[in-house]
Structure formats: structure tokens, C-alpha cells
Amino acid sequence: MTGKIGSVLFSCTHNAVRSPMAEGLAKKLLGTRVYVDSAGVRPQEIDPFVIASLGELGVDIHRHRAKTFDQLHDSSFDLIVTLSPEAHHKALELTRIMACDVEYWPTFDPTLIEEGSREARLEGYRTLREGLKARILKRFPGVAVDFEPPAKA
């Protein structure tokens, strides 16, 4: 998209890990300059590791409730960023009836890490978080602001 992006939707399969993480980060990085939301193909309860990893940066999404594309309050977006193949196919279907751009950001699903300690599993979510943060900062230059995590007490 060449024009100014006023609204973005992040989507993944369940709206439980990748897309709510991207939504929380984008809201922190973009503030009110861009409307941000997220959705999934099928809803699932948010993953506690997402809440924990974002909390390390002072991003609170514990009130997030997963929703599908059909449950969106606003369906007019300038850009849909898809984070899973299934969400990408769903977004491309939507573009038949709505004018918006779709970008696919292949993103690892950290729920696939089933073995190891809590800390080892949490590290997978931190890796996802930092990758999404870097992509958002790169995709929205001049709009996004980097932020420092809160100081540990």
C-alpha cells in the first residue's frame, strides 16, 4: 500500500497467540495514529504465555477476547497482516468484497514448543514478540515509536 495506513488488522488461526501479540505491540508502538485490531479464523482463549511475554514490556492484554473475522465490529481496514497460512487464505477471500491490502508475514507458532521448562517455552514467545516488534517498526516507519520496557523493581 502506498498511501497512509489508518487501520490495520492482524490475523492468525485462533486469535490466541500471534495476532493478539501483534495487536498489543502495535497499539503500544503506534498509539492512536493507527486503528489496530486482531481476529482469527476460529477463536480460542488467549495463551497465558502471550500475556506474560507482553507484560515484560509493559503491554497488558489480559482482557483480550478472541474473535473471528465475522465478529469484528469494524470490517473496513486499509491493511490486513496475516500471520498464518489459514488466516492468509481467509483474508484473501475477504478482499473479494472489501478494498484493502493483504500482507503475509510468515510467523512461527510458539505453541509448537511443548517440551522443556516454563522458561524455555516462554523464550519461544519472547522470540515471537521481538520478531513482531521489529516487523511493526519496519512496516510503519515514521509512525511507530520504539519504547523501553518498564524498569524492574
Contact map, one row per residue, 1 for C-alpha under 8 A:
111110000000000000000000000000000000000000000000000000000000000000000000000000100000000000000000000010000000000000000000000000000000000000000000000000000
111100000000000000000000000000000000000000000000000000000000000000000000000000000000000000000000000000000000000000000000000000000000000000000000000000000
111110000000000000000000000000000000000000000000000000000000000000000000000000000000000000000000000000000000000000000000000000000000000000000000000000000
111111000000000000000000000000000000000000000000000000000000000000000000000000000000000000000000000000000000000000000000000000000000000000000000000000000
101111110000000000000000000000000100000000000000000000000000000000000000000001100000000000000000000000000000000000000000000000000000000000000000000000000
000111110000000000000000000000001110000000000000000000000000000000000000000011000000000000000000000000000000000000000000000000000000000000000000000000000
000011111000000000000000000000000111000000000000000000000000000000000000000111100000000000000000000000000000000000000000000000000000000000000000000000000
000011111100000000000000000000000111100000000000000000000000000000000000000011111000000000000000000000000000000000000000000000000000000000000000000000000
000000111110000000000010000000000001111000000000000000000000000000000000000010111000000000000000000000000000000000000000000000000000000000000000000000000
000000011111000000110110000000000001111000000000000000000000000000000000000000011110000000000000000000000000000000000000000000000000000000000000000000000
000000001111101001100000000000000000011110000000000000000000000000000000000000011111001100000000000000000000000000000000000000000000000000000000000000000
000000000111111001100000000000000000001110000000000000000000000000000000000000000111111100000000000000000000000000000000000000000000000000000000000000000
000000000011111000000000000000000000000111100000000000000000000000000000000000000001011000000000000000000000000000000000000000000000000000000000000000000
000000000001111110000000000000000000001111110000000000000000000001010000000000000000000000000000000000000000000000000000000000000000000000000000000000000
000000000011111111110000000000000000011111110100000000000000000001110000000000000000000000000000000000000000000000000000000000000000000000000000000000000
000000000000011111110000000000000000000100111110000000000000000001000000000000000000000000000000000000000000000000000000000000000000000000000000000000000
000000000000011111111000000000000000000000000110010000000000000000000000000000000000000000000000000000000000100000000000000000000000000000000000000000000
000000000011001111111100000000000000000000000000000000000000000000000000000000000010000000000000000000000010100000000000000000010000000000000000000000000
000000000111001111111110000000000000011100000000000000000000000000000000000000000010000000000000000000000000000000000000000000000000000000000000000000000
000000000100001111111111000000000000011000000100000000000000100100000000000000000000000000000000000000000000000000000000000000000000000000000000000000000
000000000000000011111111100000000000000000000000010001000000000000000000000000000000000000000000000000000000000000000000000000001000000000000000000000000
000000000100000001111111110000000000000000000000000000000000000000000000000000000000000000000000000000000000000000000000000000001001100000000000000000000
000000001100000000111111111000000001110000000000000000000000000000000000000000000000000000000000000000000000000000000000000000000000000000000000000000000
000000000000000000011111111100000000000000000000000001000011100000000000000000000000000000000000000000000000000000000000000000000000000000000000000000000
000000000000000000001111111110000000000000000000000001000010000000000000000000000000000000000000000000000000000000000000000000000001100000000000000000000
000000000000000000000111111111100001000000000000000000000000000000000000000000000000000000000000000000000000000000000000000000000000100100000000000000000
000000000000000000000011111111110111000000000000000000000000000000000000000000000000000000000000000000000000000000000000000000000000000000000000000000000
000000000000000000000001111111100000000000000000000000000010000000000000000000000000000000000000000000000000000000000000000000000000000000000000000000000
000000000000000000000000111111100000000000000000000000000000000000000000000000000000000000000000000000000000000000000000000000000000000110000001111000000
000000000000000000000000011111111100000000000000000000000000000000000000000000000000000000000000000000000000000000000000000000000000000000000011100000000
000000000000000000000000011111111100000000000000000000000000000000000000000000000000000000000000000000000000000000000000000000000000000000000000000000000
000000000000000000000000001001111110000000000000000000000000000000000000000000000000000000000000000000000000000000000000000000000000000000000000000000000
000001000000000000000000000001111110000000000000000000000000000000000000000000000000000000000000000000000000000000000000000000000000000000000010000000000
000011110000000000000000001001111111000000000000000000000000000000000000000000000000000000000000000000000000000000000000000000000000000000000000000000000
000001110000000000000000001000011111100000000000000000000000000000000000000000000000000000000000000000000000000000000000000000000000000000000000000000000
000000111100000000000010011000000111110000000000000000000000000000000000000000000000000000000000000000000000000000000000000000000000000000000000000000000
000000011100000000000010000000000011111000000000000000000000000000000000000000000000000000000000000000000000000000000000000000000000000000000000000000000
000000001110001000110010000000000001111100000000000000000000000000100000000000000000000000000000000000000000000000000000000000000000000000000000000000000
000000001111011000110000000000000000111110100000000000000000000001111001000000000000000000000000000000000000000000000000000000000000000000000000000000000
000000000011111100100000000000000000011111100000000000000000000001111000000000000000001000000000000000000000000000000000000000000000000000000000000000000
000000000011111000000000000000000000001111100000000000000000000000011000000000000000011001000000000000000000000000000000000000000000000000000000000000000
000000000000111000000000000000000000000111110000000000000000000000110000000000000000000000000000000000000000000000000000000000000000000000000000000000000
000000000000111100000000000000000000001111111000000000000000000001110000000000000000000000000000000000000000000000000000000000000000000000000000000000000
000000000000011100000000000000000000000001111100000000000000000001000000000000000000000000000000000000000000000000000000000000000000000000000000000000000
000000000000000100000000000000000000000000111110000000000000000011000000000000000000000000000000000000000000000000000000000000000000000000000000000000000
000000000000001110010000000000000000000000011111011000000000000111000000000000000000000000000000000000000000000000000000000000000000000000000000000000000
000000000000000110000000000000000000000000001111111000000000000000000000000000000000000000000000000000000000000000000000000000000000000000000000000000000
000000000000000000000000000000000000000000000111111100000000000000000000000000000000000000000000000000000000000000000000000000000000000000000000000000000
000000000000000000000000000000000000000000000011111110000000000000000000000000000000000000000000000000000000000000000000010010000000000000000000000000000
000000000000000010001000000000000000000000000111111111000000000000000000000000000000000000000000000000000000000000000000000010000000000000000000000000000
000000000000000000000000000000000000000000000111111111100001110000000000000000000000000000000000000000000000000000000000000000000000000000000000000000000
000000000000000000000000000000000000000000000001111111110000000000000000000000000000000000000000000000000000000000000000000000000000000000000000000000000
000000000000000000000000000000000000000000000000111111111000000000000000000000000000000000000000000000000000000000000000010011001000000000000000000000000
000000000000000000001001100000000000000000000000011111111111100000000000000000000000000000000000000000000000000000000000000000001000000000000000000000000
000000000000000000000000000000000000000000000000001111111111000000000000000000000000000000000000000000000000000000000000000000000000000000000000000000000
000000000000000000000000000000000000000000000000000111111110000000000000000000000000000000000000000000000000000000000000000000000000000000000000000011000
000000000000000000000000000000000000000000000000000011111110000000000000000000000000000000000000000000000000000000000000000000000000000000000000000111000
000000000000000000000000000000000000000000000000000001111111000000000000000000000000000000000000000000000000000000000000000000000000000000000000000011000
000000000000000000000001100100000000000000000000000001111111100000000000000000000000000000000000000000000000000000000000000000000000000000000000000000000
000000000000000000000001000000000000000000000000001001100111111000000000000000000000000000000000000000000000000000000000000000000000000000000000000000000
000000000000000000010001000000000000000000000000001001000011111100000000000000000000000000000000000000000000000000000000000000000000000000000000000000000
000000000000000000000000000000000000000000000000001000000001111100000000000000000000000000000000000000000000000000000000000000000000000000000000000000000
000000000000000000000000000000000000000000000000000000000001111110000000000000000000000000000000000000000000000000000000000000000000000000000000000000000
000000000000000000010000000000000000000000000100000000000000111111000000000000000000000000000000000000000000000000000000000000000000000000000000000000000
000000000000000000000000000000000000000000001100000000000000001111100000000000000000000000000000000000000000000000000000000000000000000000000000000000000
000000000000011100000000000000000000001100111100000000000000000111110000000000000000000000000000000000000000000000000000000000000000000000000000000000000
000000000000001000000000000000000000011101100000000000000000000011111111000000000000000000000000000000000000000000000000000000000000000000000000000000000
000000000000011000000000000000000000001111100000000000000000000001111111000000000000000000000000000000000000000000000000000000000000000000000000000000000
000000000000000000000000000000000000001110000000000000000000000000111111000000000000000000000000000000000000000000000000000000000000000000000000000000000
000000000000000000000000000000000000000000000000000000000000000000111111000000000000000000000000000000000000000000000000000000000000000000000000000000000
000000000000000000000000000000000000000000000000000000000000000000111111100000000000000000000000000000000000000000000000000000000000000000000000000000000
000000000000000000000000000000000000001000000000000000000000000000111111111000000000000000000000000000000000000000000000000000000000000000000000000000000
000000000000000000000000000000000000000000000000000000000000000000000011111000000000000000000000000000000000000000000000000000000000000000000000000000000
000000000000000000000000000000000000000000000000000000000000000000000001111110000000000000000000000000000000000000000000000000000000000000000000000000000
000000000000000000000000000000000000000000000000000000000000000000000001111110000000000000000000000000000000000000000000000000000000000000000000000000000
000000100000000000000000000000000000000000000000000000000000000000000000011111000000000000000000010100000000000000000000000000000000000000000000000000000
000001111000000000000000000000000000000000000000000000000000000000000000011111110000000000000000000100000000000000000000000000000000000000000000000000000
000011110000000000000000000000000000000000000000000000000000000000000000000111110000000000000000001110000000000000000000000000000000000000000000000000000
100010111000000000000000000000000000000000000000000000000000000000000000000011111000000000000000000111100000000000000000000000000000000000000000000000000
000000011110000000000000000000000000000000000000000000000000000000000000000011111100000000100000000111100000000000000000000000000000000000000000000000000
000000011110000000000000000000000000000000000000000000000000000000000000000000111110000000000000000001111000000000000000000000000000000000000000000000000
000000000111000000000000000000000000000000000000000000000000000000000000000000011111101100100000000001111100000000000000000000000000000000000000000000000
000000000111000001100000000000000000000000000000000000000000000000000000000000001111101100000000000000011110000000000000000000000000000000000000000000000
000000000011100000000000000000000000000000000000000000000000000000000000000000000111111100000000000000011110000000000000000000000000000000000000000000000
000000000001000000000000000000000000000000000000000000000000000000000000000000000111111110000000000000000100000000000000000000000000000000000000000000000
000000000001100000000000000000000000000010000000000000000000000000000000000000000001111111000000000000000000000000000000000000000000000000000000000000000
000000000011100000000000000000000000000110000000000000000000000000000000000000000111111111100000000000000000000000000000000000000000000000000000000000000
000000000011000000000000000000000000000000000000000000000000000000000000000000000111111111110000000001010000000000000000000000000000000000000000000000000
000000000000000000000000000000000000000000000000000000000000000000000000000000000000111111111000000000000000000000000000000000000000000000000000000000000
000000000000000000000000000000000000000010000000000000000000000000000000000000000000011111111100000000000000000000000000000000000000000000000000000000000
000000000000000000000000000000000000000000000000000000000000000000000000000000010100001111111110000001000000000000000000000000000000000000000000000000000
000000000000000000000000000000000000000000000000000000000000000000000000000000000000000111111111000001000000000000000000000000000000000000000000000000000
000000000000000000000000000000000000000000000000000000000000000000000000000000000000000011111111100000000000000000000000000000000000000000000000000000000
000000000000000000000000000000000000000000000000000000000000000000000000000000000000000001111111110000000000000000000000000000000000000000000000000000000
000000000000000000000000000000000000000000000000000000000000000000000000000000000000000000111111111110000000000000000000000000000000000000000000000000000
000000000000000000000000000000000000000000000000000000000000000000000000000000000000000000011111111000000000000000000000000000000000000000000000000000000
000000000000000000000000000000000000000000000000000000000000000000000000000000000000000000001111111000000000000000000000000000000000000000000000000000000
000000000000000000000000000000000000000000000000000000000000000000000000000100000000000000000111111100000000000000000000000000000000000000000000000000000
000000000000000000000000000000000000000000000000000000000000000000000000000001000000000000000011111110000000000000000000000000000000000000000000000000000
000000000000000000000000000000000000000000000000000000000000000000000000000111110000000000000010011111000000000000000000000000000000000000000000000000000
100000000000000000000000000000000000000000000000000000000000000000000000000001110000000000000010001111100000000000000000000000000000000000000000000000000
000000000000000000000000000000000000000000000000000000000000000000000000000000111100000100110000000111110000000000000000000000000000000000000000000000000
000000000000000000000000000000000000000000000000000000000000000000000000000000111100000000000000000011111000000000000000000000000000000000000000000000000
000000000000000000000000000000000000000000000000000000000000000000000000000000001111000100000000000001111100000000000000000000000000000000000000000000000
000000000000000000000000000000000000000000000000000000000000000000000000000000001111000000000000000000111110000000000000000000000000000000000000000000000
000000000000000000000000000000000000000000000000000000000000000000000000000000000111100000000000000000011111000000000000000000000000000000000000000000000
000000000000000001000000000000000000000000000000000000000000000000000000000000000011000000000000000000001111100000000000000000010000000000000000000000000
000000000000000000000000000000000000000000000000000000000000000000000000000000000000000000000000000000000111110000000000000000010000000000000000000000000
000000000000000011000000000000000000000000000000000000000000000000000000000000000000000000000000000000000011111100000000000000000000000000000000000000000
000000000000000000000000000000000000000000000000000000000000000000000000000000000000000000000000000000000001111110000000100110010000000000000000000000000
000000000000000000000000000000000000000000000000000000000000000000000000000000000000000000000000000000000000111111000000000000000000000000000000000000000
000000000000000000000000000000000000000000000000000000000000000000000000000000000000000000000000000000000000111111000000000000000000000000000000000000000
000000000000000000000000000000000000000000000000000000000000000000000000000000000000000000000000000000000000011111110000100100000000000000000000000000000
000000000000000000000000000000000000000000000000000000000000000000000000000000000000000000000000000000000000001111110000100000000000000000000000000000000
000000000000000000000000000000000000000000000000000000000000000000000000000000000000000000000000000000000000000011111000100000000000000000000000000000000
000000000000000000000000000000000000000000000000000000000000000000000000000000000000000000000000000000000000000011111111100000000000000000000000000000000
000000000000000000000000000000000000000000000000000000000000000000000000000000000000000000000000000000000000000000111111100000000000000000000000000000000
000000000000000000000000000000000000000000000000000000000000000000000000000000000000000000000000000000000000000000011111110000000000000000000000000000000
000000000000000000000000000000000000000000000000000000000000000000000000000000000000000000000000000000000000000000011111111000000000000000000000000000000
000000000000000000000000000000000000000000000000000000000000000000000000000000000000000000000000000000000000000000011111111100000000000000000000000000000
000000000000000000000000000000000000000000000000000000000000000000000000000000000000000000000000000000000000010011111111111110000000000000000000000000000
000000000000000000000000000000000000000000000000100010000000000000000000000000000000000000000000000000000000000000000111111111000000000000000000000000000
000000000000000000000000000000000000000000000000000000000000000000000000000000000000000000000000000000000000000000000011111111100000000000000000000000000
000000000000000000000000000000000000000000000000000000000000000000000000000000000000000000000000000000000000010010000001111111110000000000000000000000000
000000000000000000000000000000000000000000000000110010000000000000000000000000000000000000000000000000000000010000000000111111111000000000000000000000000
000000000000000000000000000000000000000000000000000010000000000000000000000000000000000000000000000000000000000000000000011111111100000000000000000000000
000000000000000000000000000000000000000000000000000000000000000000000000000000000000000000000000000000000000000000000000001111111110000000000000000000000
000000000000000001000000000000000000000000000000000000000000000000000000000000000000000000000000000000000011010000000000000111111111000000000000000000000
000000000000000000001100000000000000000000000000000011000000000000000000000000000000000000000000000000000000000000000000000011111111100000000000000000000
000000000000000000000000000000000000000000000000000000000000000000000000000000000000000000000000000000000000000000000000000001111111110000000000000000000
000000000000000000000000000000000000000000000000000000000000000000000000000000000000000000000000000000000000000000000000000000111111111000000000000000000
000000000000000000000100100000000000000000000000000000000000000000000000000000000000000000000000000000000000000000000000000000011111111100000000000000000
000000000000000000000100110000000000000000000000000000000000000000000000000000000000000000000000000000000000000000000000000000001111111110000000000000000
000000000000000000000000000000000000000000000000000000000000000000000000000000000000000000000000000000000000000000000000000000000111111111000000000000000
000000000000000000000000000000000000000000000000000000000000000000000000000000000000000000000000000000000000000000000000000000000011111111100000000000000
000000000000000000000000010010000000000000000000000000000000000000000000000000000000000000000000000000000000000000000000000000000001111111110001000000000
000000000000000000000000000010000000000000000000000000000000000000000000000000000000000000000000000000000000000000000000000000000000111111111001110000000
000000000000000000000000000000000000000000000000000000000000000000000000000000000000000000000000000000000000000000000000000000000000011111111000000000000
000000000000000000000000000000000000000000000000000000000000000000000000000000000000000000000000000000000000000000000000000000000000001111111000000000000
000000000000000000000000000000000000000000000000000000000000000000000000000000000000000000000000000000000000000000000000000000000000000111111111000000000
000000000000000000000000000000000000000000000000000000000000000000000000000000000000000000000000000000000000000000000000000000000000000011111111000000000
000000000000000000000000000000000000000000000000000000000000000000000000000000000000000000000000000000000000000000000000000000000000000000011111100000000
000000000000000000000000000001001000000000000000000000000000000000000000000000000000000000000000000000000000000000000000000000000000000000011111100000000
000000000000000000000000000011000000000000000000000000000000000000000000000000000000000000000000000000000000000000000000000000000000000110011111110000000
000000000000000000000000000011000000000000000000000000000000000000000000000000000000000000000000000000000000000000000000000000000000000010000111111000000
000000000000000000000000000010000000000000000000000000000000000000000000000000000000000000000000000000000000000000000000000000000000000010000001111100000
000000000000000000000000000010000000000000000000000000000000000000000000000000000000000000000000000000000000000000000000000000000000000000000000111110000
000000000000000000000000000000000000000000000000000000001000000000000000000000000000000000000000000000000000000000000000000000000000000000000000011111000
000000000000000000000000000000000000000000000000000000011100000000000000000000000000000000000000000000000000000000000000000000000000000000000000001111100
000000000000000000000000000000000000000000000000000000011100000000000000000000000000000000000000000000000000000000000000000000000000000000000000000111110
000000000000000000000000000000000000000000000000000000000000000000000000000000000000000000000000000000000000000000000000000000000000000000000000000011111
000000000000000000000000000000000000000000000000000000000000000000000000000000000000000000000000000000000000000000000000000000000000000000000000000001111
000000000000000000000000000000000000000000000000000000000000000000000000000000000000000000000000000000000000000000000000000000000000000000000000000000111
